[in-house]
Amino acid sequence: MNYDHIFDSAIERLHSEGRYRVFIDILRNKGAYPNARCFAGHNGPKPITVWCSNDYLAMGQHPKVIAAMEEALHDVGAGSGGTRNIGGNTHYHVDLERELADLHGKQGALLFTSGYVSNDATLSTLAKILPGCVIFSDELNHASMIAGIRNSGAEKRVFRHNDLDHLEELLAAEAPDTPKLIAFESVYSMEGDVAPIHAICDLAEKYNALTYIDEVHAVGMYGPRGGGITDRDEAAHRIDIIEGTLGKAFGVMGGYIAADSRIIDVIRSYAPGFIFTTSLSPVLVAGVLASVRHLKSSSVEREGQQAAAAMLKAMLREAGLPVMDSTTHIVPLMVGDPVKAKAISDVLLAEYGVYVQPINYPTVPRGTERLRFTPGPAHTEAMMRELTQALVEIWERMDLKLAA
């Protein structure tokens, strides 16, 4: 058995398909987002502008967040000391779970080390607890949700994206007494569209199904207190489990679920992804705590981000660039070819100092490769005009089609 040949062949397949992933060597400039330094391909750091960060509101740069982390570091040290079962509940964790439960109007919340882990651990555990459970999953659900469903061993039914008729057809085909769970997202981060939450909840009530919503691209971003689309649409009370991340709009790291106390206790007691994982550093939790509290009372960042997204969409459309329809803060630009998407990204970085990562399969279906821009409150109109001009020049250089 030639193991090296197998590994080399696996990597070569990615190269031949044009979807080998290259991670940029970067340092962000504290307090100056979206400015950063790139170390790849030059002698020393080169100034660049970041256009694809999931730190949507630049809270990872916020003075309150940084100060809270520094204070926690000097108060309790760097690490948590192990799993919560062994190291105990660092009081920062207790406070943050209370804040997150309050944010979503739930009885409790539970922290995980990432949004991926919270989805995987919760979905896989929940379905194992429910005998004969069938999970109904939107076809565009995130890889972490798909992994959790697969790891649960439960039967699954995949419904067409946001297709209520198809979802009802699948629900109606199951026996009335079969445990059912509908798993979906609020904001789909590669399309920029939103789920019909109330309509899905109507179906859940009609067919006696539990609801699980992934709000990772919406928490902090929508609603009067940043509770997500369920907060904005006054639907949180209708959802059984709300899952979110602490590494995007909240700007730090981690994941969580919010639900009634009974569900929280079950996941806390049964999920290996929670029980056997070292808990988040209290330094990180302190930063998130400051971020959540700030965004509960401040809408300035949300309003600035929404204004920036609307402005960039308008500029790209006016220039004839193929910006995809999006009702959210996500600004996807269709390319439709993995090699060209990578080439555009490379030219933007090398010649214009613009960083945007190409999005290829399996993150999106083949033939829908794109660039995904996430303008934030600190991206200026001048930056957007420079970006648009650069994209038009590259589109023409590569003989790509611009709208008339």
N, C-alpha and C positions, 0 to 999 in steps of 0.2 A: 504494500500500500504506500503510494507516494503522497504523503500528506501535503508537502509543499506544493505539489502540482495542483492539488484540489483547491488549496487556499488561493494560489495564484490565478487559477481559472475563475474562481468566484469574483475576485477583484477585476479581472479582465472583462468579465461580462458587464460590469457596471461601466467601465470605460467605453466599451463598444456601444452601449446603449446611450451614452452621453449623460449618465446620471451618477457618475462618481462624485461623491461629496467632498468638497474642500472647505475646511473651517478657517475662517480668517483669524489672523494673529493680531489682536486688538487690545487697546486699553482705553477706556472711556476717561474723559477729563472731568474730574469731580466739580460739580456745580456749573458745568458748561455744556451739558447735553443740548443738542445732539452732536457736539464736537467730540472727536476721539482721535487716537493715534493708531495707525496701522503699521505693522512691522514686517509684512510679507512683501518680498520682492524689491526692497529698497535698502539703501545703506542708512540704517537708523529709522526712527519713526517718521511717518508721513501724515500730515493732518488730513482727516477725512470727515465727512458728514454721514451719520448713521440714519438710514431711512427704514429700517426693518426691525427695530427692536420691539419686543413685547412689553417693555417698560413704558407702557402707553402714555402715562401721565408724568414721566420722569420722577416718580416718587423715590426711586433708588438714589436720586441725587438731592432729595429734599433735606433742608437743614434739620428739621425735626426728627427725621428718620435717622440721619447720621448721628445726631447728638444722643438719641436714645440708645443706639447701638454702642457708642463709646462709653456711655454711662454704665450700661449693663456689663460691658467687658471689664471695666475697672471695679465693678461691684461684685460680680460672681465668677469671673474668669471666662474662658473660651468655650468649653464643652458642657454637655448636659450630664455626662457621667454614665451614659448607657441608656438602655430601654427605660421606659417610664415604670415598668414593673420593678426594675432593679434600682434605678437611679432616683425614682420618685417623680412626682409632678413638680417640676420647677414652677414657681409661682407665676412667672411670666406666661407659661402655657395655660394655667388656670384662668388668668385674666383675659388672655386672647380668646380662648374658647367661649368665655362669657360674652365678649364683644361680638364675636361672629354669630353666636346664637341670637343675640339681640338684633344684629344687622338683618337677619333673615326672618325674624319673628318666630324662632323655634325654641324648643325647650333646652336643647343642648347642641354642642358641636364637638368635633373630634379632629385633632391635628395629625397630619401625616408629613412625611419628609418631602413629598412632591405631589403635584396634581395627578401625575401618572399613577403613583402608588395609591392615592386615595380612590381613584376610579377602579383600579385593578383589585385592590383589597376589598373594597366595599361590595362591588358587584359580584365578585366571585364568592364572597362569604354569604351575602344575602340570599343568593339563589340556592346555595347548599342548605341553608337553614329552612327554606320553604320547600317541602317535599313535592316533587313533580313540577316545579316552577317552570314556566315558559317565559322567556324574555323576548320582548318586541323591541327591535333596535333599528333606528334610522340608518339608512345605508351610508350616510356620510359621517357617522359617529367617529370620534377620535380613536386612534390605535389603542390607547389605554383602556377605553371602554370595551373595544373588541376583545382585547386580551383578558379583561376581567370576566366577560361573558364566556369566553372559551374556557378559562380556568375554572369556572363554576361547574362545568359539566352539564349545565342545564340545556334543554332544547331552546333554540332561538328561531325567531321569525324576523327576517329583515324586510322592513317596509320601505318603499320608494321615498326619496327625500321629501319630507314635509307633505306627504300625500295622505290626507286624512281618510279618503275612501279606501285606499289600500290597507291602511292600518286597521280600519273597522272591519274590513273583510277578513283579515287575519285573526282579529280578536273574536269575531263571531264564530269562527270555525273551531274554537276550543270549547271544551266542556265548561259550563258555568262555574263548577266548583274547582277548576284548575287554578292554582296560584299564578298570577300574571304580574309582570313588571314591564312597564314601558320606559325605555331608556333613550334619552335624546338630549340634544344641546340647545342652548338658547341662541347664541351667536355662533354660526359656523364660520370658522376663522379663515378658510380658504375661499369661500364664496362671498362672505360678508352679508349673508341673509340671516333671517330670524325665524325661529320656530313659532307656529301658531299655538302658543302655550294653553290658552283657555280652551281652545277646541280639543286639544289632546286631553286635557283634564276632563272635559265633558265625556269623552270616550272612556277614559279610565273609570269614571263614576258609573257609567252605563254598564260596563263589563267587569266591574269590581277588580280593577287592576291598581297596583301601586305605581307611583310615578317617581322617576329618578332623572334629574336634570343636571347637565354639566354647564355651569355658568362661568367657566374659567376665563373666557374672553369678554365677559360682561361685568363681573364683580368689580366694583370701584368705578366703573365706566357709566353705568346707567342707574336711573332712579334717584329720588331726592337725597338719599343717604349712601348711594353707591352699592345698593344691594343687588344690582344686576337687572336684567330684563324682567324677572319676576317681581322685582321692586317697582320698576317703572310701570308695569302693566297690572299691578296690584293682584298678582297671582301666587305669591309665595305661600299663602295659607292653603292653597290647593295642591301643592307639591309635597310629596312625602319626604323626599331626600333631595337637598340642594348640595351640589358639590362645587367647590371653587378652588382657585389657586391663590397663592400669596406671592407668586413670582412674576406676575404680569403687571396689572394696573397698580397693585400694592407695592411693587418694586423690590421685593426681597427674595424670599424662597419659601417653599412649602406648599401643602395642599390641605384640604379639610372637607368634611361634610357637616351639614346642619340638618337636624331632624328632631323628632320627639325623643324623649329621654330613653324610651324602651329600645328604639332602633339603635341609638348611640351606644347603649350598654351592650347590646348584642354584638355590634361590630367591634367595640373595644375588647370584648371578652373572647371573641372567636377568630378575628382576622389575623393570620400569621404576619401579614405585611405591616400590621401595627404592633403586635405583641413582641416580635423578634427583631425590631429595627431600632437602633439608637435614635432617641428623640432629637428633634431640632435643637441646635445650639440656642441657649437663652439669649445670646447676642442677636441672632436672627429674629427670634420671636419678639424681642423688645423693639426692633426696628419695624416689624409688621404691625405691632400694637400701636405704635405712634402713627403709622400710615393709615390704618383703619380708622382710628379715632379722628384723624385730620379730615379724611375724605367723607366721614359721616356728616361733618359740619360745613365742609367747603365744597362748592360746586364750580369754583373758578377753574380748576384744572380740567374738569369734564367739559365745561363750556368751551374752553380754549382748544381742547382736542377736537371736539366736534366741528368747530369753526375751521380748523386747519384741514380736516379731512374733506369738508365740503369745498373748500377753496381749491385743494389739489385735484379733486375729481373734476371740477369745472375747468381748470386749466388743461388737464389732459384731454378732456373731451373737445375743448375748443381747438386744440392742436391736432385733432384727428387721430389721436392715439387710442388703441382698443381697450379702454378702461371698462371693466366688467361692471354690470349693475350691482350695486351694493347699497343697502339701507343703513349700514353701520359705519364704524370708524375704520374698517378695513378697506384699502384701496388696491384691488387686484388688477394687474395689467396683463391681458392675455398675450401669450407668445405662440403656444401650440407646438413647440418643438424643444426638446431638452438641450440639444447642442446649441441652438440659437439663444435660448434663455441663459445658458451659462456664458456664452460669448458676450451677450449684452451686459451681464453682470460684471464680467472681467474688464470690459472697456470702460464702463462707468467708474470702476474703482481705479484702474490704472491711469486713465486720462482726465477724469473729472473729479476724482477724490470723493466719489459717491458710493456708499456701500448699501447694496440691496441684494439679498440672497435669492438665487433662483429657486423656485419651488417645483420639484419634479416628482414623478412616480417613486414610491407608493403614497406620498403625501397627497397627491392629486392623481386622478386617472390619466393614463397615457393619452397624449394628444391635447391635454389641457394645461400643459406646463406654463408657468406664469412668473411674473415678478409681483411681489406682495409688499406694498408700501404701507407704513403705519405712521403717518405724520402726527406729531404731538404738539402740545401747546407752545413749545419752544422753536418749532420750525417756522421760519419767517416767510413772508410773501416773496422776498428776494431769493431765498433758498429754493422755493417752489418754482419760480420762473427759470432759474438756472438749471434745475433738474429737468423741467419740461423741454427746454431748448436742447439739452444734452440728449434726451431721449429721441427727439425729432431728428437730430443729426445722425444718431446711430441707426434709427429706423431706415433713414434714407440710404445710409452707407451700406446697410445689409440687404437692401432691396425688399424691405418689409412694407406691407401695405398700410398707408394712412388713409383715413376717411377723407372724402372730398370736403 
